[in-house]
Amino acid sequence: MSDVKKLCRSSKNKKIFGVCGGFAEYFDVDVTIMRIIFLILFFAGSLGLWAYLICALVMPADK
């Protein structure tokens, strides 16, 4: 059976909904980097806020 990575919200690296932790686990980077990226997008026209909220609603939870 192949080991396929799935994008899902993290239950381990979770501050609010676990979206940044899920992206960090999927792309194998530090979760702090993902949080900084979302903060930069937030201050650049609130794109980060909308992206985070949409991902929180659409991404499945980690099992």
N, C-alpha and C positions, 0 to 999 in steps of 0.2 A: 504494500500500500504506500502511495506517495505521501510525503509530508508537505501538504499544501498550506501556506499561510493564509489566514483569513483576517480581514480588517474588522475588528470589533472593539467595543469600549473595554477598557481595562478595569479589573476589580482590584488589582494590586497597586497600580500607580494612579490613584484616584484622589482628586481634590474636590471636584464638583460632580461631574458626570463620568469622568474617566476617558474623555475623548482624546486629550493630549497624550495620555498614557497609552491608549490604543494605537495611535499613530506612531508613537515612539517604539513600541514593541514591533509593529509591522515593518517599519523602516530600519530597525535595529540601531537607533540613536538614543542619546540621553533624553529623558523626558523634559529636562529643563530647557533644552534647545527648542523643543516643540512648543513649550509654554511661551518662550520668548518670541517665537514666530507668530503665534496667535496674538500676543500683546502688540507686536509691531503692526500686524494687520488691523487690530482693533483701533489703534491710534491713527491709522491711515484711512480714515473714512468709515470706520465701524464694520469693515468687511469681516474682520476676525470674529466679532460678536455674532454676526449672522451665520457665518460658516460653522462656528462652534455650536450654535443652537440647532441648526439643521442636522449636523452630524450627531448631536445628542439624541435627536428624535429618530434618525434613520438607521444609525449603526446599531447592530445587535449587541447585547451585553455578553461579556466574557463568561464562559461556563466554568 
